[in-house]
Each structure stands twice: as C-alpha cells, then as structure tokens.
Amino acid sequence: MNLLEKWQKWLSENPPPLLIGELQIAEGYWIYNRKDQLKDSLVCLPSLLDLKLYLRQDEKGDYRPLKAEMGILRGWKYGPVDFKGLFYAIEAIYPFALTYWFGLKEGIVGPVSFQETIGRQIGMYKVIEKEAYSIADRTVEGLCRAKCLRQNLWHGMYTEPKEEASIPLVCLEACPLFLEHARKLFLKKRNANL
C-alpha cells in the first residue's frame, strides 16, 4: 500500500472535521485557517499554486521561511478537493507533514539526533559541533518552542505537542533554519568571548 492509499484509508476511518497545525479540514475537503469559519466570506484560492503563494507570507506581507511557524494567514479557503488534492495541499502548506507522520506511524522513519545531524555537516555548520548540546537546547527554546508548531521528537527536552490535533505535525530532524539559528548563537557567543 503506497502513501496515498494509506492516506485514503485513514481518511475513510477519520472523517472531517480534522485539525492539523493551524488548519481545519471540513466536509468536502475544504481547508481553511481554524480561527475562521467556513461560512465566513473567505477568499477562495483557485489552485494549489495560488495556495502556496498566498500562504508563504505573513500578515505584513513578509516571507515566512519557517512553514510551520505560528500565525498562518486568515481569510482564505481552498477546496473542495478529493483525497489526493487534500494530501498535496497539506504537504504544500506544511512540507512533509503527512509523509513524516505516516512514516513515523509505520516505523519507516524516526527521529534523528542533533548530534547525528550536526555530524553530517560540513562548511559553515560544522563549527556548531563543538557545543552541539548547549547550542541545541538554546535553539530549541528560541526557535522551536517560540515559533514552530511541529512537535520536536529528536530533542529530548521537547516532546509535548503544542495542542491536540487530528494529525500532529512532527519534526524528526533539525531543519536548515534550526542549523542557521544555532550557528548564529554560536558565533555570537564566540565573538562575545573574544
């Protein structure tokens, strides 16, 4: 059974309304911000590309590099779509959300420790390796807990979900934004000690 077939089976056993991150999924597979109501006068986004382009910015119009960052735009809806369209829309809004979740449920993938992630790095992120544990703890506090909706499964200090959801957003490995944040913390500390 491939991933889309597993998704279709899961949906048949778990009909809407569904929650994932800041999204709500209603009957007919309509997606919208859970702070809105489907009956509200929401802008209907006509295509998956329009959805991706619309949600890549915040309320100020600035680019949102952290896709699972809290504060997704309100006032829109997307649908109705079939189960495949719903899968691709969720993956467009929260990259790898369903892929990681199903992989974790099936035991195909699992969390990758920060030490392992940083051990694979070369170049500008290699400097973090010397203080990986203290840098990881501070970065989890400053980035993951403060901004990200994903449930961090790779760092021992942070395993509780932000809130109940039908489908949890899981984080299996330090992302590039995490590595960059950690590198900046390391350089700031090193420069302060000079």
C-alpha positions in Angstrom: 0.0 0.0 0.0 1.5 3.3 -1.1 1.3 6.6 0.9 -1.7 7.9 -0.9 -3.6 4.6 -0.4 -2.7 4.8 3.3 -4.0 8.4 3.4 -7.2 7.4 1.7 -7.8 4.6 4.2 -7.0 6.8 7.1 -9.4 9.5 5.9 -12.2 6.9 5.4 -11.7 5.9 9.1 -11.3 9.6 10.3 -13.8 11.8 8.5 -13.7 15.6 8.9 -13.7 17.9 10.7 -9.9 17.4 11.1 -7.2 19.6 12.6 -3.6 19.8 11.6 -1.4 22.7 12.7 -3.5 25.8 12.3 -5.7 24.2 9.6 -9.1 22.9 9.8 -10.4 20.4 7.2 -14.2 20.4 6.7 -16.5 18.0 4.9 -16.0 18.0 1.1 -12.3 18.5 2.0 -12.3 22.2 2.4 -9.1 23.6 4.0 -9.0 26.9 5.9 -7.5 28.6 9.0 -9.1 27.1 12.1 -9.6 30.6 13.5 -12.0 31.3 10.6 -15.4 29.7 9.9 -16.1 28.1 6.5 -19.3 30.1 6.3 -17.3 33.4 6.6 -16.7 35.4 3.4 -13.3 33.8 2.8 -11.2 34.3 -0.4 -11.4 31.0 -2.4 -7.9 30.2 -3.7 -8.4 28.6 -7.1 -5.3 26.4 -7.4 -2.6 24.6 -5.4 -0.1 27.1 -6.7 -2.2 30.1 -5.5 -2.5 28.4 -2.1 1.3 28.0 -1.8 2.0 31.6 -3.0 -0.7 33.1 -0.7 0.5 31.2 2.5 4.2 31.9 2.0 3.7 35.3 3.5 2.7 36.6 6.9 0.2 39.3 7.8 2.7 42.0 7.0 3.5 40.5 3.6 6.9 39.2 4.7 8.2 35.9 3.5 7.6 33.0 6.0 10.7 30.7 5.7 9.5 28.5 8.6 6.5 26.8 7.1 5.2 25.5 10.4 5.5 28.9 12.1 2.5 30.0 14.2 0.4 32.7 12.6 -0.7 31.4 9.2 -2.8 33.9 7.3 -6.5 34.0 7.9 -9.4 34.8 5.5 -8.9 32.1 2.8 -10.3 28.7 1.9 -9.2 26.0 -0.5 -11.4 23.3 -2.0 -13.3 21.3 -2.4 -10.7 18.7 -3.3 -10.5 14.9 -3.4 -8.3 12.9 -1.0 -5.3 13.3 -3.3 -5.8 17.1 -3.6 -6.1 17.2 0.2 -2.9 15.3 0.6 -1.0 17.6 -1.8 -2.5 20.8 -0.2 -1.4 19.8 3.3 2.0 18.9 2.1 2.3 22.2 0.3 1.3 24.1 3.4 3.3 22.0 5.9 6.1 20.3 3.8 6.4 16.6 4.6 3.7 16.7 7.4 1.8 13.7 6.2 4.9 11.9 4.9 6.7 12.1 8.2 3.6 11.3 10.2 2.8 8.2 8.2 6.5 7.2 8.1 6.7 7.5 11.9 3.5 5.5 12.4 4.7 2.8 10.2 8.2 2.7 11.7 9.8 3.6 8.4 11.4 6.8 9.7 12.3 8.1 13.1 13.9 11.0 14.9 17.5 11.8 14.0 19.5 13.1 16.9 21.0 16.6 16.7 24.5 15.1 17.2 24.0 12.9 14.1 22.6 15.8 12.1 25.5 18.1 13.0 28.0 15.2 12.5 27.0 15.2 8.8 27.6 18.9 8.3 30.5 20.5 6.5 31.3 24.1 6.0 29.6 26.8 7.9 27.5 24.5 10.2 30.5 22.3 11.2 31.5 24.9 13.9 28.4 24.1 15.9 29.6 20.6 16.6 31.9 21.7 19.4 29.0 23.0 21.5 26.2 20.9 20.0 24.2 20.2 23.2 24.2 23.6 24.7 23.5 25.3 21.4 20.7 22.8 20.6 19.0 23.5 24.0 19.1 27.3 23.4 17.9 27.0 19.8 15.0 24.7 20.8 14.0 27.4 23.3 14.5 30.4 20.9 13.1 28.8 17.7 11.1 25.6 18.2 9.2 26.5 21.3 8.8 30.1 20.5 7.7 29.9 16.8 7.2 26.4 15.4 4.0 24.2 15.6 5.9 21.0 14.9 6.3 18.5 17.8 10.1 18.1 18.1 10.8 14.4 18.5 14.6 14.5 18.0 15.5 16.6 21.0 15.0 15.0 24.5 13.9 18.2 26.2 10.9 18.9 23.9 8.4 16.1 23.2 5.0 17.5 24.2 2.6 18.7 21.4 1.5 22.3 21.3 -2.2 21.3 21.3 -4.4 18.4 20.4 -4.8 17.8 16.7 -6.2 15.1 14.5 -2.9 14.9 12.7 0.2 16.0 14.7 2.9 18.0 13.0 6.1 16.1 13.8 9.7 17.2 13.5 12.2 14.4 13.0 15.4 16.3 12.5 16.9 19.7 12.9 15.9 21.8 9.9 18.1 24.2 8.0 16.5 27.2 9.8 17.4 25.5 13.1 21.0 25.0 12.0 21.3 28.6 10.9 19.8 29.9 14.2 22.2 27.6 16.1 25.2 28.9 14.0 24.3 32.5 14.8 24.1 31.7 18.5 27.5 30.0 18.4 29.1 32.9 16.5 27.5 35.5 18.9 28.9 33.6 21.9 32.3 33.2 20.3 32.5 36.9 19.4 31.5 37.9 22.9 34.4 35.8 24.3 37.0 37.5 22.0 
